[in-house]
Amino acid sequence: MSDAPSNPSGMSRRSLLTVVAIAAGVLIVGAALSRLVGHAPKPDKPFRPEEEARPASPTVRAYFGELVDGHRFGRWTLVHVFDVRDGAIPIVLATADGHRYQVDLLRFDPAGPRGVADTSLVSLFVSNGGDGGTSTPEEQAQGVTSLAAELTRREQAGAKPPPLSTLTERLSLPTRHFSVPLDR
């Protein structure tokens, strides 16, 4: 192989191959290191989705307004509002007898699956571990519908939710661990 320049930049073929080989080596080493440093699963620390749930941010609180933790509406109680997580606002509601359940607020998608209840901006889905075919107990569905009415009133007064995903977008995420603690 000749070292004579073979292209307009003046770089020889051998020099070009050396640069390409070094660049490939750097990429391979970088990829290997990124897998070893902090990205490998830690078997001594199991995945705990409730550790990722954070209290509601000011943006989420602004959307809910007076609907704060402990707020009663009809026979239901808004137990806890969490911050946006995986594209949804998870909340915990309680029935009159104290049974707690999770409801996820996602962006309303007129072409997508319907929630148990909808406002013009959000769809409310009961997070019961089902695949959309699991029926929601009537008392829980009525609580979701009642909360949707409260949120509709807030939206009519100008409240806007933070950016959220649609259900279709959320289900395309690689993780399906959306649960939050019900006992906070």
Rosetta blueprint (number, residue, H / E / L):
1 M L
2 S L
3 D L
4 A L
5 P E
6 S L
7 N L
8 P L
9 S L
10 G L
11 M L
12 S E
13 R H
14 R H
15 S H
16 L H
17 L H
18 T H
19 V H
20 V H
21 A H
22 I H
23 A H
24 A H
25 G H
26 V H
27 L H
28 I H
29 V H
30 G H
31 A H
32 A H
33 L H
34 S H
35 R H
36 L H
37 V L
38 G L
39 H L
40 A L
41 P L
42 K L
43 P L
44 D L
45 K L
46 P L
47 F L
48 R L
49 P H
50 E H
51 E H
52 E H
53 A L
54 R L
55 P E
56 A L
57 S L
58 P H
59 T H
60 V H
61 R H
62 A H
63 Y H
64 F H
65 G L
66 E L
67 L L
68 V L
69 D L
70 G L
71 H E
72 R E
73 F E
74 G L
75 R L
76 W E
77 T E
78 L E
79 V E
80 H E
81 V E
82 F E
83 D L
84 V L
85 R E
86 D L
87 G L
88 A E
89 I E
90 P E
91 I E
92 V E
93 L E
94 A E
95 T L
96 A L
97 D L
98 G L
99 H L
100 R E
101 Y E
102 Q E
103 V E
104 D E
105 L E
106 L E
107 R E
108 F L
109 D L
110 P L
111 A L
112 G L
113 P L
114 R L
115 G L
116 V L
117 A E
118 D E
119 T L
120 S L
121 L L
122 V E
123 S E
124 L E
125 F E
126 V E
127 S L
128 N L
129 G L
130 G L
131 D L
132 G L
133 G L
134 T L
135 S L
136 T L
137 P L
138 E H
139 E H
140 Q H
141 A H
142 Q H
143 G H
144 V H
145 T H
146 S H
147 L H
148 A H
149 A H
150 E H
151 L H
152 T H
153 R H
154 R H
155 E H
156 Q H
157 A L
158 G L
159 A L
160 K L
161 P L
162 P L
163 P L
164 L L
165 S L
166 T L
167 L H
168 T H
169 E H
170 R H
171 L H
172 S L
173 L L
174 P L
175 T L
176 R L
177 H L
178 F L
179 S L
180 V L
181 P L
182 L L
183 D L
184 R L
